[in-house]
Amino acid sequence: MDETKNNKTHEALPLVLTVPEAAKKLRIGLGRCYELTRCGQLRSIKIGKRILVPRAAIFEFLGMPDETPA
């Protein structure tokens, strides 16, 4: 039953999140989330001026495997 719940959680997240979206999912402040991306603790990609956080990076940060296909 827990695996089903985890898979639904994984599927509920988009492939990439903006920093504000990632902060909400992680339940941390926006400034803290930007700080984590700047120092490399939360993996991110920059496209133009936008900073995006891959779904897999959220699970890596939490120490959880991202087992769902993209």
C-alpha contacts under 8 A as a table, 3 or more apart, distances in Angstrom:
res1	aa1	res2	aa2	distance
1	M	4	T	5.29
1	M	5	K	6.49
2	D	5	K	5.06
2	D	6	N	6.13
3	E	6	N	4.99
3	E	7	N	6.08
4	T	7	N	5.14
4	T	8	K	6.28
5	K	8	K	5.19
5	K	9	T	6.30
6	N	9	T	5.01
6	N	10	H	6.17
7	N	10	H	5.00
7	N	11	E	6.07
7	N	68	T	7.02
8	K	11	E	5.07
8	K	12	A	6.01
9	T	12	A	5.12
9	T	13	L	6.89
10	H	13	L	5.78
10	H	66	D	7.14
10	H	68	T	6.71
11	E	14	P	7.38
11	E	68	T	7.20
13	L	16	V	7.92
13	L	17	L	7.98
13	L	55	R	6.62
14	P	17	L	6.53
14	P	55	R	6.64
15	L	54	P	6.01
15	L	55	R	5.24
15	L	70	A	6.69
16	V	52	L	6.07
16	V	53	V	5.43
16	V	54	P	4.25
16	V	55	R	5.33
17	L	20	P	7.98
17	L	21	E	5.70
17	L	22	A	5.83
17	L	52	L	5.53
17	L	53	V	5.08
17	L	54	P	6.25
17	L	55	R	6.82
18	T	21	E	5.17
18	T	22	A	6.14
18	T	50	R	7.72
18	T	51	I	6.37
18	T	52	L	4.77
18	T	53	V	6.06
19	V	22	A	5.00
19	V	23	A	6.06
19	V	30	L	7.28
19	V	33	C	6.59
19	V	34	Y	6.70
19	V	51	I	6.56
19	V	52	L	6.26
19	V	53	V	6.52
20	P	23	A	5.06
20	P	24	K	6.35
20	P	30	L	5.96
20	P	33	C	7.80
21	E	24	K	5.18
21	E	25	K	6.32
22	A	25	K	5.09
22	A	26	L	6.07
22	A	33	C	7.44
22	A	53	V	6.94
22	A	58	I	7.50
23	A	26	L	5.13
23	A	27	R	5.75
23	A	28	I	5.19
23	A	29	G	6.03
23	A	30	L	5.60
23	A	33	C	5.59
24	K	27	R	4.85
24	K	28	I	6.50
24	K	29	G	7.74
25	K	28	I	7.98
26	L	58	I	7.94
28	I	32	R	6.62
28	I	33	C	6.74
29	G	32	R	5.22
29	G	33	C	6.28
30	L	33	C	5.10
30	L	34	Y	6.32
31	G	34	Y	5.18
31	G	35	E	6.16
32	R	35	E	4.93
32	R	36	L	6.18
33	C	36	L	5.08
33	C	37	T	6.37
33	C	42	L	7.90
34	Y	37	T	5.16
34	Y	38	R	6.13
35	E	38	R	5.05
35	E	39	C	6.19
36	L	39	C	5.38
36	L	40	G	6.06
36	L	41	Q	5.13
36	L	42	L	5.21
37	T	40	G	5.10
37	T	41	Q	6.15
37	T	42	L	4.82
37	T	43	R	6.04
37	T	44	S	6.04
38	R	41	Q	7.86
39	C	42	L	7.77
40	G	43	R	5.70
40	G	44	S	7.75
41	Q	61	F	7.18
42	L	53	V	7.70
42	L	57	A	6.38
42	L	58	I	7.20
42	L	61	F	6.06
43	R	53	V	6.48
43	R	54	P	7.45
43	R	57	A	5.47
44	S	51	I	6.57
44	S	52	L	5.55
44	S	53	V	4.48
44	S	54	P	6.47
44	S	57	A	7.35
45	I	51	I	5.78
45	I	52	L	5.29
45	I	53	V	6.38
45	I	54	P	7.67
46	K	49	K	6.72
46	K	50	R	5.63
46	K	51	I	4.51
46	K	52	L	6.17
47	I	50	R	5.27
47	I	51	I	6.45
47	I	52	L	7.55
53	V	57	A	6.47
53	V	58	I	7.36
54	P	57	A	5.20
54	P	58	I	6.92
55	R	58	I	5.40
55	R	59	F	6.90
56	A	59	F	5.24
56	A	60	E	6.11
56	A	65	P	7.99
56	A	66	D	5.69
57	A	60	E	4.89
57	A	61	F	6.00
58	I	61	F	5.22
58	I	62	L	6.39
59	F	62	L	5.01
59	F	63	G	5.99
59	F	64	M	4.85
59	F	65	P	6.12
59	F	66	D	6.03
60	E	63	G	4.90
60	E	64	M	5.77
60	E	65	P	6.72
60	E	66	D	7.66
61	F	64	M	7.63
